[in-house]
Amino acid sequence: MTTTKIVIAGIEITFWTEHLSDEEFLNEIFLYHTEQNPVPYDRKECHDVIISSLTGKVITTDEKQLVWNGYINENMPVKWYNVNDTEDIVCIGNDIVIKHLPQRFITICHLSETKAKFFKSHRPRLTNYIFLLLHNIMSMHKKYCVHASCAAKNETAYLFLGKSGEGKTTLSSILGNAGWEYMGDDLVFISENENHEIIADGFLCKAKLLNAKMQTKDAIDIIKNQNFNYSYSKKIGTVVKLQKTAGNNSSLLPASQAESFAWLMSSGNNIRIQYHKQHWMNVAEKASDLPAYTLKFANKELFEPSILV
């Protein structure tokens, strides 16, 4: 088996796999979180992920233990089973079974493997489940994933919440070009530190930028291409909900604590498949005490970052 180590939000995750393609994918997707990039966390918790083939193995589930069922996408149904206090099983489609052992910080991914011609085999790609896996693992360590972008100014992070298409990547790029520290354009992990501050930990991967000519989104190493300053971790100072709007002038409107809390909860994972559920709600409640705004994000060419500070 080969091992690939990544560090996200102070959690060192070691992936154990027999497939070279897994190692290549992990190094590609976790671009700035691998051993090739020194990540500035003094203290690290550890988690092991073992990726193995399901050939000859049978994983049984009891529908009475079903906690949640839904979809990763239209073609990928998910069922989450709480077997007991020390084990959860997640079934994705018909060929991926993930076993979480939260008290031991171990996750085992069983992948159905079928033989093809010329002695080659086929099994599900990591792309089919890596982000659900990451969300689950991080919440075991009380780091909670939200669908957001993030940028820092004067040692303080601004968390930008918003659905796909609201402008998270665009705004991150604008702020990066304005000298802000880039902290990711799609996923951010939030937590409470020992000083009871709410912390944002960025997920620094390739950004998906619109290729206007091809009308597609290309994955770009925006930090390298744009020579951005970047940061892995900062204390959150402001929570902002993006709302794409017509016109030329963007505006910033104050929001209530209740609005901010609702935004955070809807931007996170389904609470039924979070670990430490009450802790997540406490973190979200404390984060909602921070200054919060709705940014009506208009013409990107005319946007002035100074509106935020």
Phi and psi in degrees as GROMACS dihedral restraints (atoms count N, CA, C in turn):
[ dihedral_restraints ]
;  ai    aj    ak    al  type     phi  dphi    fc
    3     4     5     6     1  -102.7    20    10
    4     5     6     7     1   159.6    20    10
    6     7     8     9     1  -124.3    20    10
    7     8     9    10     1   143.1    20    10
    9    10    11    12     1  -128.7    20    10
   10    11    12    13     1   125.4    20    10
   12    13    14    15     1  -107.7    20    10
   13    14    15    16     1   134.4    20    10
   15    16    17    18     1  -128.3    20    10
   16    17    18    19     1   157.1    20    10
   18    19    20    21     1  -128.8    20    10
   19    20    21    22     1   119.8    20    10
   21    22    23    24     1  -130.3    20    10
   22    23    24    25     1   126.7    20    10
   24    25    26    27     1    54.0    20    10
   25    26    27    28     1    35.3    20    10
   27    28    29    30     1    79.5    20    10
   28    29    30    31     1     6.7    20    10
   30    31    32    33     1  -104.8    20    10
   31    32    33    34     1   120.0    20    10
   33    34    35    36     1   -91.1    20    10
   34    35    36    37     1   113.2    20    10
   36    37    38    39     1  -106.3    20    10
   37    38    39    40     1   123.6    20    10
   39    40    41    42     1  -105.5    20    10
   40    41    42    43     1   118.7    20    10
   42    43    44    45     1   -95.1    20    10
   43    44    45    46     1   126.4    20    10
   45    46    47    48     1  -108.4    20    10
   46    47    48    49     1   122.7    20    10
   48    49    50    51     1  -151.1    20    10
   49    50    51    52     1   154.7    20    10
   51    52    53    54     1   -97.5    20    10
   52    53    54    55     1    -5.3    20    10
   54    55    56    57     1  -104.7    20    10
   55    56    57    58     1   122.9    20    10
   57    58    59    60     1   -61.3    20    10
   58    59    60    61     1   -33.3    20    10
   60    61    62    63     1   -63.0    20    10
   61    62    63    64     1   -32.1    20    10
   63    64    65    66     1   -64.4    20    10
   64    65    66    67     1   -44.6    20    10
   66    67    68    69     1   -61.4    20    10
   67    68    69    70     1   -43.0    20    10
   69    70    71    72     1   -64.1    20    10
   70    71    72    73     1   -42.3    20    10
   72    73    74    75     1   -65.0    20    10
   73    74    75    76     1   -43.7    20    10
   75    76    77    78     1   -61.2    20    10
   76    77    78    79     1   -41.8    20    10
   78    79    80    81     1   -66.8    20    10
   79    80    81    82     1   -29.6    20    10
   81    82    83    84     1   -76.4    20    10
   82    83    84    85     1   -45.7    20    10
   84    85    86    87     1   -77.4    20    10
   85    86    87    88     1   -34.3    20    10
   87    88    89    90     1   -99.8    20    10
   88    89    90    91     1    49.3    20    10
   90    91    92    93     1   -44.0    20    10
   91    92    93    94     1   -52.9    20    10
   93    94    95    96     1  -101.4    20    10
   94    95    96    97     1    16.6    20    10
   96    97    98    99     1  -120.6    20    10
   97    98    99   100     1     8.7    20    10
   99   100   101   102     1   -92.8    20    10
  100   101   102   103     1   178.1    20    10
  102   103   104   105     1   -65.3    20    10
  103   104   105   106     1   -18.3    20    10
  105   106   107   108     1   -72.4    20    10
  106   107   108   109     1   -16.9    20    10
  108   109   110   111     1  -120.8    20    10
  109   110   111   112     1   113.1    20    10
  111   112   113   114     1   -63.4    20    10
  112   113   114   115     1   120.6    20    10
  114   115   116   117     1  -100.6    20    10
  115   116   117   118     1   126.2    20    10
  117   118   119   120     1   -81.9    20    10
  118   119   120   121     1    68.2    20    10
  120   121   122   123     1  -122.0    20    10
  121   122   123   124     1   120.5    20    10
  123   124   125   126     1   -71.5    20    10
  124   125   126   127     1   -40.0    20    10
  126   127   128   129     1  -113.8    20    10
  127   128   129   130     1   133.7    20    10
  129   130   131   132     1  -130.2    20    10
  130   131   132   133     1   135.2    20    10
  132   133   134   135     1   -88.9    20    10
  133   134   135   136     1   156.7    20    10
  135   136   137   138     1  -118.8    20    10
  136   137   138   139     1   148.0    20    10
  138   139   140   141     1  -144.6    20    10
  139   140   141   142     1   137.6    20    10
  141   142   143   144     1  -110.4    20    10
  142   143   144   145     1   134.8    20    10
  144   145   146   147     1  -121.1    20    10
  145   146   147   148     1   120.5    20    10
  147   148   149   150     1  -108.1    20    10
  148   149   150   151     1   122.0    20    10
  150   151   152   153     1  -105.7    20    10
  151   152   153   154     1   117.7    20    10
  153   154   155   156     1  -135.8    20    10
  154   155   156   157     1   164.1    20    10
  156   157   158   159     1   -84.5    20    10
  157   158   159   160     1   147.0    20    10
  159   160   161   162     1   -89.8    20    10
  160   161   162   163     1     1.1    20    10
  162   163   164   165     1   -53.3    20    10
  163   164   165   166     1   122.4    20    10
  165   166   167   168     1    80.6    20    10
  166   167   168   169     1    -0.5    20    10
  168   169   170   171     1  -108.3    20    10
  169   170   171   172     1   150.1    20    10
  171   172   173   174     1  -125.0    20    10
  172   173   174   175     1   123.3    20    10
  174   175   176   177     1  -106.3    20    10
  175   176   177   178     1   116.7    20    10
  177   178   179   180     1   -98.6    20    10
  178   179   180   181     1   145.7    20    10
  180   181   182   183     1  -132.1    20    10
  181   182   183   184     1   155.1    20    10
  183   184   185   186     1  -115.6    20    10
  184   185   186   187     1   120.5    20    10
  186   187   188   189     1   -59.9    20    10
  187   188   189   190     1   -21.2    20    10
  189   190   191   192     1   -68.4    20    10
  190   191   192   193     1   -20.5    20    10
  192   193   194   195     1   -93.2    20    10
  193   194   195   196     1     3.4    20    10
  195   196   197   198     1   -66.5    20    10
  196   197   198   199     1   124.9    20    10
  198   199   200   201     1  -101.0    20    10
  199   200   201   202     1   -39.5    20    10
  201   202   203   204     1  -156.8    20    10
  202   203   204   205     1   143.3    20    10
  204   205   206   207     1  -137.0    20    10
  205   206   207   208     1   142.6    20    10
  207   208   209   210     1  -167.7    20    10
  208   209   210   211     1  -150.9    20    10
  210   211   212   213     1  -137.9    20    10
  211   212   213   214     1   141.3    20    10
  213   214   215   216     1   -75.8    20    10
  214   215   216   217     1   -44.6    20    10
  216   217   218   219     1  -146.5    20    10
  217   218   219   220     1  -174.3    20    10
  219   220   221   222     1   -60.5    20    10
  220   221   222   223     1   -27.6    20    10
  222   223   224   225     1  -107.3    20    10
  223   224   225   226     1    10.1    20    10
  225   226   227   228     1  -131.8    20    10
  226   227   228   229     1    83.3    20    10
  228   229   230   231     1   -71.4    20    10
  229   230   231   232     1   146.8    20    10
  231   232   233   234     1  -127.3    20    10
  232   233   234   235     1   137.6    20    10
  234   235   236   237     1  -128.1    20    10
  235   236   237   238     1   131.8    20    10
  237   238   239   240     1  -113.7    20    10
  238   239   240   241     1   124.2    20    10
  240   241   242   243     1  -116.9    20    10
  241   242   243   244     1   130.5    20    10
  243   244   245   246     1   -96.8    20    10
  244   245   246   247     1    99.9    20    10
  246   247   248   249     1   -71.3    20    10
  247   248   249   250     1   -49.3    20    10
  249   250   251   252     1  -162.1    20    10
  250   251   252   253     1  -168.6    20    10
  252   253   254   255     1   -68.8    20    10
  253   254   255   256     1   -14.8    20    10
  255   256   257   258     1  -115.3    20    10
  256   257   258   259     1     1.8    20    10
  258   259   260   261     1  -150.8    20    10
  259   260   261   262     1   133.9    20    10
  261   262   263   264     1  -126.7    20    10
  262   263   264   265     1   146.7    20    10
  264   265   266   267     1  -123.7    20    10
  265   266   267   268     1   130.7    20    10
  267   268   269   270     1  -117.8    20    10
  268   269   270   271     1   120.3    20    10
  270   271   272   273     1  -104.1    20    10
  271   272   273   274     1   123.9    20    10
  273   274   275   276     1  -116.6    20    10
  274   275   276   277     1   114.5    20    10
  276   277   278   279     1    60.9    20    10
  277   278   279   280     1  -146.5    20    10
  279   280   281   282     1  -106.4    20    10
  280   281   282   283     1     0.6    20    10
  282   283   284   285     1  -134.0    20    10
  283   284   285   286     1    11.6    20    10
  285   286   287   288     1  -131.9    20    10
  286   287   288   289     1   124.5    20    10
  288   289   290   291     1  -127.8    20    10
  289   290   291   292     1   120.9    20    10
  291   292   293   294     1  -111.0    20    10
  292   293   294   295     1   127.6    20    10
  294   295   296   297     1  -111.6    20    10
  295   296   297   298     1   118.8    20    10
  297   298   299   300     1  -100.7    20    10
  298   299   300   301     1   131.3    20    10
  300   301   302   303     1  -116.9    20    10
  301   302   303   304     1    80.6    20    10
  303   304   305   306     1   -63.3    20    10
  304   305   306   307     1   -31.1    20    10
  306   307   308   309     1   -72.7    20    10
  307   308   309   310     1   -22.2    20    10
  309   310   311   312     1  -103.7    20    10
  310   311   312   313     1    -3.0    20    10
  312   313   314   315     1    54.4    20    10
  313   314   315   316     1    49.2    20    10
  315   316   317   318     1  -128.9    20    10
  316   317   318   319     1   137.5    20    10
  318   319   320   321     1  -129.2    20    10
  319   320   321   322     1   133.4    20    10
  321   322   323   324     1  -118.8    20    10
  322   323   324   325     1   122.9    20    10
  324   325   326   327     1  -104.6    20    10
  325   326   327   328     1   112.3    20    10
  327   328   329   330     1   -95.9    20    10
  328   329   330   331     1   120.0    20    10
  330   331   332   333     1  -113.8    20    10
  331   332   333   334     1   129.2    20    10
  333   334   335   336     1   -67.9    20    10
  334   335   336   337     1   125.5    20    10
  336   337   338   339     1  -119.0    20    10
  337   338   339   340     1   128.5    20    10
  339   340   341   342     1  -118.4    20    10
  340   341   342   343     1   141.9    20    10
  342   343   344   345     1   -80.5    20    10
  343   344   345   346     1   138.9    20    10
  345   346   347   348     1  -117.6    20    10
  346   347   348   349     1  -169.0    20    10
  348   349   350   351     1   -67.2    20    10
  349   350   351   352     1   156.3    20    10
  351   352   353   354     1    57.7    20    10
  352   353   354   355     1    34.9    20    10
  354   355   356   357     1    66.5    20    10
  355   356   357   358     1     9.9    20    10
  357   358   359   360     1   -82.2    20    10
  358   359   360   361     1   158.3    20    10
  360   361   362   363     1  -124.7    20    10
  361   362   363   364     1   161.8    20    10
  363   364   365   366     1  -127.3    20    10
  364   365   366   367     1   136.7    20    10
  366   367   368   369     1  -150.1    20    10
  367   368   369   370     1   163.4    20    10
  369   370   371   372     1   -58.6    20    10
  370   371   372   373     1   145.5    20    10
  372   373   374   375     1   -83.5    20    10
  373   374   375   376     1   151.1    20    10
  375   376   377   378     1   -57.0    20    10
  376   377   378   379     1   -30.3    20    10
  378   379   380   381     1   -58.9    20    10
  379   380   381   382     1   -23.2    20    10
  381   382   383   384     1   -72.2    20    10
  382   383   384   385     1   -20.0    20    10
  384   385   386   387     1  -146.0    20    10
  385   386   387   388     1    -0.1    20    10
  387   388   389   390     1   -61.7    20    10
  388   389   390   391     1   -38.1    20    10
  390   391   392   393     1   -76.9    20    10
  391   392   393   394     1   -36.4    20    10
  393   394   395   396     1   -62.5    20    10
  394   395   396   397     1   -43.1    20    10
  396   397   398   399     1   -58.4    20    10
  397   398   399   400     1   -45.7    20    10
  399   400   401   402     1   -64.1    20    10
  400   401   402   403     1   -43.9    20    10
  402   403   404   405     1   -56.7    20    10
  403   404   405   406     1   -47.3    20    10
  405   406   407   408     1   -63.1    20    10
  406   407   408   409     1   -47.6    20    10
  408   409   410   411     1   -62.2    20    10
  409   410   411   412     1   -45.6    20    10
  411   412   413   414     1   -65.7    20    10
  412   413   414   415     1   -35.0    20    10
  414   415   416   417     1   -70.1    20    10
  415   416   417   418     1   -24.7    20    10
  417   418   419   420     1   -60.3    20    10
  418   419   420   421     1   -31.6    20    10
  420   421   422   423     1   -98.9    20    10
  421   422   423   424     1    16.0    20    10
  423   424   425   426     1    62.4    20    10
  424   425   426   427     1    35.8    20    10
  426   427   428   429     1  -117.0    20    10
  427   428   429   430     1   122.1    20    10
  429   430   431   432     1  -113.6    20    10
  430   431   432   433     1   127.6    20    10
  432   433   434   435     1   -83.7    20    10
  433   434   435   436     1   132.1    20    10
  435   436   437   438     1  -126.0    20    10
  436   437   438   439     1   149.0    20    10
  438   439   440   441     1   -80.7    20    10
  439   440   441   442     1    97.4    20    10
  441   442   443   444     1  -160.7    20    10
  442   443   444   445     1   164.3    20    10
  444   445   446   447     1  -109.7    20    10
  445   446   447   448     1   169.6    20    10
  447   448   449   450     1  -153.3    20    10
  448   449   450   451     1   143.7    20    10
  450   451   452   453     1  -148.8    20    10
  451   452   453   454     1   152.8    20    10
  453   454   455   456     1  -121.5    20    10
  454   455   456   457     1   144.0    20    10
  456   457   458   459     1  -141.4    20    10
  457   458   459   460     1   129.2    20    10
  459   460   461   462     1    55.3    20    10
  460   461   462   463     1    45.5    20    10
  462   463   464   465     1    66.8    20    10
  463   464   465   466     1    16.7    20    10
  465   466   467   468     1  -127.4    20    10
  466   467   468   469     1   136.0    20    10
  468   469   470   471     1   -91.1    20    10
  469   470   471   472     1   142.3    20    10
  471   472   473   474     1  -110.2    20    10
  472   473   474   475     1   122.7    20    10
  474   475   476   477     1   -98.1    20    10
  475   476   477   478     1   121.5    20    10
  477   478   479   480     1  -109.8    20    10
  478   479   480   481     1   106.2    20    10
  480   481   482   483     1   -91.6    20    10
  481   482   483   484     1   146.6    20    10
  483   484   485   486     1   171.2    20    10
  484   485   486   487     1   151.5    20    10
  486   487   488   489     1   -72.9    20    10
  487   488   489   490     1   167.9    20    10
  489   490   491   492     1   -57.9    20    10
  490   491   492   493     1   134.1    20    10
  492   493   494   495     1    94.4    20    10
  493   494   495   496     1    -5.9    20    10
  495   496   497   498     1   -82.8    20    10
  496   497   498   499     1   -14.3    20    10
  498   499   500   501     1   116.0    20    10
  499   500   501   502     1    18.9    20    10
  501   502   503   504     1   -62.0    20    10
  502   503   504   505     1   -48.9    20    10
  504   505   506   507     1   -67.0    20    10
  505   506   507   508     1   -42.5    20    10
  507   508   509   510     1   -59.4    20    10
  508   509   510   511     1   -46.5    20    10
  510   511   512   513     1   -65.8    20    10
  511   512   513   514     1   -40.1    20    10
  513   514   515   516     1   -59.7    20    10
  514   515   516   517     1   -40.1    20    10
  516   517   518   519     1   -67.3    20    10
  517   518   519   520     1   -42.6    20    10
  519   520   521   522     1   -61.2    20    10
  520   521   522   523     1   -46.1    20    10
  522   523   524   525     1   -68.3    20    10
  523   524   525   526     1   -37.0    20    10
  525   526   527   528     1   -61.0    20    10
  526   527   528   529     1   -42.2    20    10
  528   529   530   531     1   -69.4    20    10
  529   530   531   532     1   -20.6    20    10
  531   532   533   534     1   -90.2    20    10
  532   533   534   535     1     5.6    20    10
  534   535   536   537     1    96.5    20    10
  535   536   537   538     1     1.7    20    10
  537   538   539   540     1   -71.9    20    10
  538   539   540   541     1   160.7    20    10
  540   541   542   543     1   -85.9    20    10
  541   542   543   544     1   124.2    20    10
  543   544   545   546     1   -75.8    20    10
  544   545   546   547     1   135.8    20    10
  546   547   548   549     1  -133.2    20    10
  547   548   549   550     1    20.9    20    10
  549   550   551   552     1   113.1    20    10
  550   551   552   553     1   155.0    20    10
  552   553   554   555     1  -119.8    20    10
  553   554   555   556     1     0.7    20    10
  555   556   557   558     1  -144.5    20    10
  556   557   558   559     1   -37.7    20    10
  558   559   560   561     1  -128.8    20    10
  559   560   561   562     1   136.9    20    10
  561   562   563   564     1  -137.4    20    10
  562   563   564   565     1   142.3    20    10
  564   565   566   567     1  -105.9    20    10
  565   566   567   568     1   128.1    20    10
  567   568   569   570     1  -116.2    20    10
  568   569   570   571     1   149.1    20    10
  570   571   572   573     1  -159.5    20    10
  571   572   573   574     1   174.5    20    10
  573   574   575   576     1  -111.9    20    10
  574   575   576   577     1   129.1    20    10
  576   577   578   579     1   -90.7    20    10
  577   578   579   580     1  -177.5    20    10
  579   580   581   582     1   -66.7    20    10
  580   581   582   583     1   -17.3    20    10
  582   583   584   585     1   -93.0    20    10
  583   584   585   586     1     9.0    20    10
  585   586   587   588     1    65.2    20    10
  586   587   588   589     1    28.3    20    10
  588   589   590   591     1   -95.9    20    10
  589   590   591   592     1   149.5    20    10
  591   592   593   594     1   -90.6    20    10
  592   593   594   595     1   122.5    20    10
  594   595   596   597     1  -110.6    20    10
  595   596   597   598     1   140.2    20    10
  597   598   599   600     1  -105.7    20    10
  598   599   600   601     1   128.3    20    10
  600   601   602   603     1  -114.0    20    10
  601   602   603   604     1   122.3    20    10
  603   604   605   606     1   -78.7    20    10
  604   605   606   607     1   154.7    20    10
  606   607   608   609     1  -110.8    20    10
  607   608   609   610     1   102.8    20    10
  609   610   611   612     1   -95.3    20    10
  610   611   612   613     1    90.9    20    10
  612   613   614   615     1  -122.6    20    10
  613   614   615   616     1  -174.9    20    10
  615   616   617   618     1   -68.9    20    10
  616   617   618   619     1   137.5    20    10
  618   619   620   621     1   -86.9    20    10
  619   620   621   622     1   146.6    20    10
  621   622   623   624     1   -96.1    20    10
  622   623   624   625     1   105.6    20    10
  624   625   626   627     1  -107.9    20    10
  625   626   627   628     1   143.4    20    10
  627   628   629   630     1   -69.8    20    10
  628   629   630   631     1   127.0    20    10
  630   631   632   633     1   -93.6    20    10
  631   632   633   634     1    99.7    20    10
  633   634   635   636     1   -60.7    20    10
  634   635   636   637     1   -35.3    20    10
  636   637   638   639     1   -67.4    20    10
  637   638   639   640     1   -43.6    20    10
  639   640   641   642     1   -93.6    20    10
  640   641   642   643     1   -10.5    20    10
  642   643   644   645     1    56.6    20    10
  643   644   645   646     1    41.8    20    10
  645   646   647   648     1  -132.0    20    10
  646   647   648   649     1   169.3    20    10
  648   649   650   651     1  -106.2    20    10
  649   650   651   652     1   124.3    20    10
  651   652   653   654     1  -103.2    20    10
  652   653   654   655     1   141.2    20    10
  654   655   656   657     1   -83.5    20    10
  655   656   657   658     1   117.7    20    10
  657   658   659   660     1  -125.1    20    10
  658   659   660   661     1   137.4    20    10
  660   661   662   663     1   -76.7    20    10
  661   662   663   664     1    85.8    20    10
  663   664   665   666     1   -68.1    20    10
  664   665   666   667     1   -29.4    20    10
  666   667   668   669     1   -63.9    20    10
  667   668   669   670     1   -46.4    20    10
  669   670   671   672     1   -72.2    20    10
  670   671   672   673     1   -45.9    20    10
  672   673   674   675     1   -65.4    20    10
  673   674   675   676     1   -37.8    20    10
  675   676   677   678     1  -100.7    20    10
  676   677   678   679     1     0.6    20    10
  678   679   680   681     1    55.2    20    10
  679   680   681   682     1    46.6    20    10
  681   682   683   684     1   -76.6    20    10
  682   683   684   685     1   145.9    20    10
  684   685   686   687     1   -71.6    20    10
  685   686   687   688     1   148.2    20    10
  687   688   689   690     1  -145.9    20    10
  688   689   690   691     1   160.5    20    10
  690   691   692   693     1  -139.9    20    10
  691   692   693   694     1   147.1    20    10
  693   694   695   696     1   -88.0    20    10
  694   695   696   697     1   -34.0    20    10
  696   697   698   699     1  -150.0    20    10
  697   698   699   700     1   135.0    20    10
  699   700   701   702     1  -151.8    20    10
  700   701   702   703     1   154.7    20    10
  702   703   704   705     1   -70.7    20    10
  703   704   705   706     1   135.1    20    10
  705   706   707   708     1   -77.4    20    10
  706   707   708   709     1   133.1    20    10
  708   709   710   711     1  -111.3    20    10
  709   710   711   712     1   -27.9    20    10
  711   712   713   714     1  -146.4    20    10
  712   713   714   715     1   139.8    20    10
  714   715   716   717     1  -111.2    20    10
  715   716   717   718     1   128.8    20    10
  717   718   719   720     1  -128.5    20    10
  718   719   720   721     1   131.6    20    10
  720   721   722   723     1  -100.1    20    10
  721   722   723   724     1   122.0    20    10
  723   724   725   726     1   -82.2    20    10
  724   725   726   727     1   137.9    20    10
  726   727   728   729     1  -137.9    20    10
  727   728   729   730     1   104.4    20    10
  729   730   731   732     1   -65.1    20    10
  730   731   732   733     1   133.5    20    10
  732   733   734   735     1  -141.7    20    10
  733   734   735   736     1   158.7    20    10
  735   736   737   738     1   -79.5    20    10
  736   737   738   739     1   166.8    20    10
  738   739   740   741     1   101.5    20    10
  739   740   741   742     1  -177.3    20    10
  741   742   743   744     1  -100.2    20    10
  742   743   744   745     1   -29.4    20    10
  744   745   746   747     1  -103.9    20    10
  745   746   747   748     1   121.9    20    10
  747   748   749   750     1   -80.3    20    10
  748   749   750   751     1   155.1    20    10
  750   751   752   753     1  -142.0    20    10
  751   752   753   754     1   152.3    20    10
  753   754   755   756     1  -116.9    20    10
  754   755   756   757     1   119.9    20    10
  756   757   758   759     1  -116.7    20    10
  757   758   759   760     1   132.0    20    10
  759   760   761   762     1   -60.2    20    10
  760   761   762   763     1   146.2    20    10
  762   763   764   765     1  -125.6    20    10
  763   764   765   766     1   158.8    20    10
  765   766   767   768     1   -84.7    20    10
  766   767   768   769     1   166.3    20    10
  768   769   770   771     1   -61.9    20    10
  769   770   771   772     1   -40.5    20    10
  771   772   773   774     1   -63.1    20    10
  772   773   774   775     1   -40.7    20    10
  774   775   776   777     1   -63.0    20    10
  775   776   777   778     1   -44.9    20    10
  777   778   779   780     1   -62.0    20    10
  778   779   780   781     1   -43.4    20    10
  780   781   782   783     1   -61.4    20    10
  781   782   783   784     1   -44.1    20    10
  783   784   785   786     1   -62.5    20    10
  784   785   786   787     1   -40.6    20    10
  786   787   788   789     1   -60.9    20    10
  787   788   789   790     1   -46.3    20    10
  789   790   791   792     1   -63.8    20    10
  790   791   792   793     1   -43.6    20    10
  792   793   794   795     1   -65.5    20    10
  793   794   795   796     1   -39.2    20    10
  795   796   797   798     1   -75.7    20    10
  796   797   798   799     1   -21.3    20    10
  798   799   800   801     1   -86.0    20    10
  799   800   801   802     1   -11.9    20    10
  801   802   803   804     1   -92.9    20    10
  802   803   804   805     1   180.0    20    10
  804   805   806   807     1   -65.3    20    10
  805   806   807   808     1   156.7    20    10
  807   808   809   810     1   -54.4    20    10
  808   809   810   811     1   128.2    20    10
  810   811   812   813     1   -63.1    20    10
  811   812   813   814     1   -23.1    20    10
  813   814   815   816     1   -70.8    20    10
  814   815   816   817     1   -17.4    20    10
  816   817   818   819     1  -116.9    20    10
  817   818   819   820     1    26.2    20    10
  819   820   821   822     1   -96.7    20    10
  820   821   822   823     1   144.9    20    10
  822   823   824   825     1   -87.8    20    10
  823   824   825   826     1   152.5    20    10
  825   826   827   828     1    53.2    20    10
  826   827   828   829     1    57.1    20    10
  828   829   830   831     1   -57.1    20    10
  829   830   831   832     1   -46.9    20    10
  831   832   833   834     1   -64.8    20    10
  832   833   834   835     1   -36.3    20    10
  834   835   836   837     1   -64.0    20    10
  835   836   837   838     1   -41.2    20    10
  837   838   839   840     1   -59.6    20    10
  838   839   840   841     1   -42.9    20    10
  840   841   842   843     1   -65.5    20    10
  841   842   843   844     1   -36.1    20    10
  843   844   845   846     1   -65.6    20    10
  844   845   846   847     1   -41.0    20    10
  846   847   848   849     1   -63.8    20    10
  847   848   849   850     1   -45.2    20    10
  849   850   851   852     1   -63.6    20    10
  850   851   852   853     1   -38.8    20    10
  852   853   854   855     1   -65.9    20    10
  853   854   855   856     1   -42.6    20    10
  855   856   857   858     1   -66.9    20    10
  856   857   858   859     1   -39.1    20    10
  858   859   860   861     1   -63.7    20    10
  859   860   861   862     1   -32.0    20    10
  861   862   863   864     1   -73.3    20    10
  862   863   864   865     1   -10.0    20    10
  864   865   866   867     1   -76.8    20    10
  865   866   867   868     1   -16.1    20    10
  867   868   869   870     1   -73.8    20    10
  868   869   870   871     1   159.1    20    10
  870   871   872   873     1   -54.0    20    10
  871   872   873   874     1   133.9    20    10
  873   874   875   876     1  -133.8    20    10
  874   875   876   877     1   144.9    20    10
  876   877   878   879     1  -145.0    20    10
  877   878   879   880     1   156.7    20    10
  879   880   881   882     1  -100.9    20    10
  880   881   882   883     1   124.8    20    10
  882   883   884   885     1  -100.4    20    10
  883   884   885   886     1   111.3    20    10
  885   886   887   888     1   -81.8    20    10
  886   887   888   889     1   100.7    20    10
  888   889   890   891     1   -91.0    20    10
  889   890   891   892     1   108.3    20    10
  891   892   893   894     1  -101.1    20    10
  892   893   894   895     1  -133.3    20    10
  894   895   896   897     1   -60.5    20    10
  895   896   897   898     1   115.9    20    10
  897   898   899   900     1   -66.9    20    10
  898   899   900   901     1   -28.4    20    10
  900   901   902   903     1   -68.7    20    10
  901   902   903   904     1   -24.6    20    10
  903   904   905   906     1  -106.4    20    10
  904   905   906   907     1     4.5    20    10
  906   907   908   909     1   -69.9    20    10
  907   908   909   910     1   133.7    20    10
  909   910   911   912     1  -109.3    20    10
  910   911   912   913     1   111.7    20    10
  912   913   914   915     1   -55.5    20    10
  913   914   915   916     1   -25.1    20    10
  915   916   917   918     1   -62.0    20    10
  916   917   918   919     1   -16.2    20    10
  918   919   920   921     1   -62.8    20    10
  919   920   921   922     1   -23.4    20    10
  921   922   923   924     1   -87.3    20    10
  922   923   924   925     1   -17.8    20    10
